[in-house]
């Protein structure tokens, strides 16, 4: 898709403020220092001044003018971000503020990115492209770094800061004409059901688990997140046919695995049930999973084993009978669970629990 671009002089990729300003007074920083993050692909920053927040978001997101709603009140904010290939996922928490991106700021610096914000708490407002959205928990909204906008965030009733997950990616990754996308800017979209809910759940899971992923895997997660965003936008534009086939297939895979996740505790969950719920043949379902290097049955079994193993290792669930944990994850016969667990983990459920909880006590 074609976009009017700024000159190379004014294009700017998001930077990493912790890497550039480590040790700055008032910035409490954490840049990726685990084995999986050897490339400094993630960061964690906390600030207690609005000016610091403006500087951090200018470097890591887009440049805006920011001021606190109540100048005499304490202001705190936190930004956690991870690179997902050409995309970036950020978790932001901040106090009540007003934010503005002006034409002058855009001329000075523009990464030419779309941002999708999934609102987790607080009430927020954004004005862009002659649209205005007022969004709260369970909503999502799309906006464009190349267009001016005004926004405001209010704390929730309990006094907790506003929170949102932000996916930022190059505008060329959405396969829709610019004139049609303008209709979607600053429009409240639903993250409680359908493709919106899948996107919100995927971003939350990615944020929780990406620290254990290699840069290559994170890049793939970024592509999947954009595919799901594409599916959300296509749903509202009634333009599913414009979505590339590979994007539709990846989004379909995420949708089906989310369905499996919700029904892992159902002993009657079978390949046929999964296929029927998604209006496809079992042959097509098997083919879809093979494209991702899995079989359907193995996916269901492995997820049940991972979940039951996690619960057995949890000291807070030590009072639960093993049979109760087995039933929670879809095994109504203890013998079947023991056999499957031994095949997966190389030991019995009781031995696994004893060893795992013994390590927890020793630690």
C-alpha angles and dihedrals in degrees: 000000000000123000132179102250132199122236121280087252093065099036111101130179115220111271131212109247096193091057092049100037105029111160096023111152111266095014113111102194139186117183121188108287103157125103091256091052101049088131093062089245096153139044143184121206134176125190137177102200130070091225091057090049091052091052094047095048091046090058100038101032124005134317114262139158108249132186133169119251092224109035095193095051124091114262125205131171140173132200125192116181139173131188115237100189107281090352132070131212118204132182110205131188120180145152128253110305147150120233132188134184110197133195089251092055090048091052090051096049135358126165089192093231138146118224126204114197120199107197115223100172141352130040118278136182130200130183119196138144091006090303128112126199127187106196137182140169111332095023131106132198136193124218138171127233090210095060127068116252142176121210140174133194128201127194118246121257093266090060095250117139125258114270131197142161114230125201112193122188141155112284092231089069093075109081098213132102113263093238091059094046090054087070090059098051115109093002121136110245127188119252094173099080144015121007091344091060091048090052093049092048092046093052091048092049092045092052090050097047108027093093087072094050130092120239090257092054091046090053089053090049088053091053090050091050090053090047089055090047088052090052091051093050093044090053091058094041092046086232105125089137090063092061112098114252094242090052091051090050093051091047090049090052091052091047092052096045089050088054090050090049091054092050102040089113093058110097090202093061105125138160089259092052092050092049093047093050089056097042096243138113121261088242091058090046092052090048092052093052092045088057087061095045098257143098119228095236093048091049092054093045095046093049091050090050093048093049096045091046090052092051093047090053093049111102090204088064095046091110093060118097114244088240091060092053090047091052091048089061100045105275114122094174120063093209092056091050094049092049093048093044093050090050091051102038103023094237141063122275092247093050091046091051093048093050095044096047091043089057090049092054092046090049 
